[in-house]
Amino acid sequence: MAQWLNGTCIQSLEHLRWGLYRLYLDALLFFGNIRSGYRYLRAPSETELADYFESKRVDTLAVKNRGPALPLVHIPRDDRYLVAKQACKSYAISGNGEDMKAVLVSSLKDHLSRGGGKISIRALLDGSYVQQRYADLQKQFIFSADDILTDEVSTAEELEAKYRVVLKKLIAARDAALQNTRFYLSMVNDLDVYVATSMRTRQNFRAMADACDGIFSDPKLKELQLRYFNPTLSAAEGHEIRY
């Protein structure tokens, strides 16, 4: 690569590919699209181009010296799915949505009335009672009850005990996530990275936790003390955030 940087002509197909890659990358990063980037970058002299990109560089030393970010409230990786909107709706935390406990109790009563015995939480949510009355919410309920899906119950008391265990985890996770949102808002002007997410399953939340831990604790980045926003660690009271 050293000879590519110091040469005055294209030396190989690989050299051309590398140059086009750099052009595409810089154009998308600084101009939003390749055409606009090319139109701007084709005119300046080499000195002007060097000055332009010098102005875009981040002062790494200043980043290192700004000190650590506010420590976020820890949320266990296995509980982060409970911060999701669909979980809060299922447990009626946000003041709206369908209370999953009432649906499960009714499903269990229907099951027992037909002579059924011990049954898993998943079977209650997969059963005809839920399918006929709450078909549009079935996937949401199954997602929200992931922690207890394989647990079996035979009475309403057993069901409520299982439910309370998850509800307690949800309240703790949500309280932590709300506090984390306040921390994020306090450093929004100094934010370095926004982590884009698309969470559909509990495993997605676990994978995101592993990815963020692996990336931001890497020795190559750790000393930069990056401020990053991970939506799976935050929550809001509603659609409007006041600060």
N, C-alpha and C positions, 0 to 999 in steps of 0.2 A: 504493500500500500504506500510505502514511502516514495517509491518512484512515481506513483500516480499523482501524488501531491506536488511533486517537484517538476513533473514533466510539462511539456508544452503542446502535446498532442495525445489523442486517444491511442493507447498502446495495445489494447486487446478487447475482445468481446466482454470479458469480465470487468475490465476497466469501464467500459461504456455502461454496463449494467449497474455498476456501483455509482457512477455519476448520475444516472437517471434516478436511481433510488434516493440519493441525497436531494436531488431537485424536488422530487415528489414529496419527500418527507418535510423539507423546509417550507415548501409552498403550502402544503396542507396545514402545517403548524402555525405559520405566521400570516397566511393570507386566506385560508379557508378553502381554497381550491387551486388546482394546478395551473389553470389558465391565468388567473390573476397573478399568481406567484411568478410564472414565467415572464409575463409582460413587464413586471416590475424589475425582476432580477437580471433581465437580459441587457438593460441599459447602463447601469453603473460600471465604473472602472473597477479594477481589482482592489485598489485602495479603498474606494467607496464601499465595495461589498464587505471588505474586512471590517471597516468601521461600523457598518450596519449590523453585522452579526455580533460584533463586540458589544454593541449596545443591548443586545438581546440576552447576553449571558447573565446567569445568576451569580451573585457574589456569594460563593460557597462559604467563605470565611465568616461573612456576616450571618449567614444562615446557622452556622455552627455556634456562633457566639450569642445568639438571641436567647439561649436558655431553653429549658424543657417546656413542653406544653403542659397544660393542666391535665393531671391524671384522670382518666375516665373511670366511672364506677364499673367494676367488673360484673359481667353477666356470663354465667357458665355457658359454654358453647352449645350444650344440649338443651338449654332453656331459651335460646335466642329466638326460636320460631314462635314463641309465645308473645313476642312483641308485635308480630304481624297483625295487620288490621283484621284479618279474618278470624284470628284467634280471639282478639278483644271483642269482636262482635259475637262470637259463639258463647263467650262467658259473660256477655252483656256488661262488659267493663266500661265501654265508652258511652253508655246511656242509651244505646240503640242496638238493634239486632235481636236475634232470637236466642233465648236462653237455652243452651244445649242441655242443661241439667233437666229441665222440664221435659224436653223431647226424649231424653234417655229414660227418664222415669216412666213416661207414658208408653214408650216402646217395650220396656221391661214388663209393665203391667199387661200389655197386650200379649206378650210372649207367655207369661205365667197363666193368663186366663185360658190359653189354649193347651194347657197341660205341660208346658215346657219347664225344664229344670235349669241348672246352671248354664250361663251363656256368656260369651265374651262381649266386650264393649263393641268390638268391630262388628260382630254378628248383629248386635242391636241396631247399629247404624246402617248396616247393609240390608237389614230385614225389610219386609213388605210395609211395615208401619211407617217407617221413615221414607221409603221410596214413594209411597202413595201420597203422603202429606207434606213432605219437605224435600222433594226431589231436587229442587234448585239449590238447597243448602247442604245436601248430603256430602259433597266433596269438602266443603268448608268444615263441617263437623268432623269428618275423618281426619283432616289435617290437624285440627285443633286438639283432638283427643289422642294424638299419636303416642303420647307417653303411657297411655293405659289401654291401648287397643287390644292387647293380648290378655289383659286381666279378665278374669271371670267373676260374675256376680250372680246371686240368686235372690237377693232381697233389695228393697229400695235403700235400706240402711247401708248395705255393703256398697251399693252404687254411689251413694252420697259421700261415703268415706273416700272412695277412689277419686271422685270429682274434686273434693276439697284439697287433696294433695296437689293436684295440678293447678287449681285456682290459687293456692298459696304461692306456688312457683311463678305463676303469671303475674300476680300483684307485685312480687319482689322484682321480677324482671322489668316490668313496666315502670315502676318507681325509679329504678336505676336508669332506664332508657330516657325518661323524662329529664332526669338530672343531667345526663350526658348531652341532651339537646341544648340545655342551657350552657354547658361548657363549649359546645360547638359554636353556638351563636356568639359567645364571648371572644372567640378567636377567628371569626369568619373572615376578617380582613387580612389574616395572616395564614390562611389555609393554603396548603400546598397541593393536596391530592383529594379529589372526590372519587370515591369508589363506587362505580356504577354497578347496580345489582338487579337481578331478576329472580326473585325467590318464589319457588312453587312448592317445594317440599321441605321437610325438616332437614333432610340431607343437604339441601342447598345451603342452609344456614351453617351447618357443620363445615362444609367445604369452604364457604366464605371465611369462616373463622380461621381455618387452617391456612388459607391463602394469605390473609392479612398478617397473621402471626409470622408466616414464613418470609413475607416480603419486607415488612417494616421492622423486623428484628434482625434482618441480615446485617452482618458487620459492615458491609459496604455502605449501608444507609443509616445505620443506627446513630452514628455521631451527628447526623444532620438534624436529628430530633424532629422529624417531619410531622406536620400537623395534617392529619388525614381524616376525612369524614366517612365513616362506615355506617350507612343507614340501618344496618341490622343491630346496631347498638343504641339507636335513638328512637324516640317516639314523640308525638305531639298530642295535645289535648283535642285538637280538631284540625280543620283544614287551614285555619288562620293561625299564624304564630305571632304573638305579641312580645316585643322585647324593648 
